[in-house]
C-alpha cells in the first residue's frame, strides 16, 4: 500500500510564524488545495495532478507535515 497524505482540519492547525512561512509557497498552497478537494492523495498522484516531480512534491509534503498541515498515513 502506498503512503498517502491527509489534509488536517483547520481546527487542528496552529498558526504561528513557522506555519505562515510554510504557507508562503505557492506550491505548498496548491498541494493543500488538492488535498482539501480530495481528502487524501498519494505523493505520486499529487505529482501527476500538479505536474511536478515526485521529489519536489515529497520535499513540500515534508515541510507541510512538519508544520502540522498534513499527516502521512
Secondary structure, 3 states (H helix, E strand, C coil): CCCEEEECCHHHCCCCHHHHHHCCCHHHHHHHHHHHHHCEEEHHHHHHHHCCCHHHHHHHHHHHHHCCCEEEC
